[in-house]
């Protein structure tokens, strides 16, 4: 009988790829909530804090995805 050794390389690559959209969504949503809170607290014009924080959240989410894909390719 042929027994396979357990995978010592860390988490499954597919599991990492499947969870990326959820990580992106949560990061962007939390940045949006921060911007919404800042707009309400400091009464910025035209929701500029919300727009800025959401854009920064998108950038952070893309950075996380690029970093994770790079780590997957290194294995």
VOGU-3710 file (C-alpha; in Angstrom, 3 decimals, decimal comma):
1> xxxxxxxxxx> 0,000/0,000/0,000  1,291/3,450/-0,940  1,110/5,987/1,889  1,666/9,651/1,197  3,652/11,832/3,568  1,849/14,813/5,081  2,390/18,103/3,313  5,089/19,974/5,266  4,953/23,034/3,017  2,287/24,858/5,051
11> xxxxxxxxxx> -1,299/25,626/4,187  -2,837/24,427/0,958  -2,311/26,833/-1,954  -5,941/26,542/-3,028  -7,164/27,426/0,454  -5,053/30,571/0,368  -6,388/31,513/-3,070  -9,998/30,908/-2,042  -9,744/33,122/1,050  -8,156/36,084/-0,761
21> xxxxxxxxxx> -11,454/37,673/-1,926  -12,800/37,535/1,622  -9,647/39,151/2,976  -9,878/41,873/0,332  -13,545/42,507/1,062  -13,029/42,739/4,812  -10,044/45,073/4,436  -11,898/47,413/2,065  -15,073/47,349/4,182  -13,190/48,192/7,394
31> xxxxxxxxxx> -11,405/51,065/5,639  -14,802/52,308/4,408  -16,202/52,172/7,951  -13,195/54,119/9,233  -13,708/56,787/6,584  -17,433/56,958/7,353  -16,678/57,385/11,048  -14,102/60,115/10,331  -16,573/61,984/8,112  -19,214/61,864/10,840
41> xxxxxxxxxx> -16,870/62,896/13,624  -15,056/65,744/11,872  -17,737/66,779/9,323  -15,475/66,742/6,267  -16,826/68,141/3,008  -18,094/65,729/0,316  -17,114/62,617/2,296  -13,437/63,082/1,510  -12,287/60,934/4,457  -14,529/58,086/3,338
51> xxxxxxxxxx> -13,233/58,242/-0,225  -9,615/58,485/0,902  -9,831/55,657/3,427  -11,663/53,395/0,979  -9,024/54,047/-1,689  -6,261/53,316/0,818  -8,108/50,134/1,783  -8,185/49,021/-1,849  -4,453/49,682/-2,133  -3,750/47,753/1,058
61> xxxxxxxxxx> -5,920/44,842/-0,099  -4,091/44,686/-3,451  -0,747/44,770/-1,641  -1,837/41,838/0,529  -2,905/39,825/-2,523  0,330/40,505/-4,387  2,375/39,554/-1,316  0,441/36,309/-0,793  0,680/35,298/-4,458  4,413/35,985/-4,362
71> xxxxx> 4,738/33,757/-1,278  2,782/30,987/-3,000  5,049/31,168/-6,034  8,155/30,940/-3,830  7,076/27,533/-2,448
//
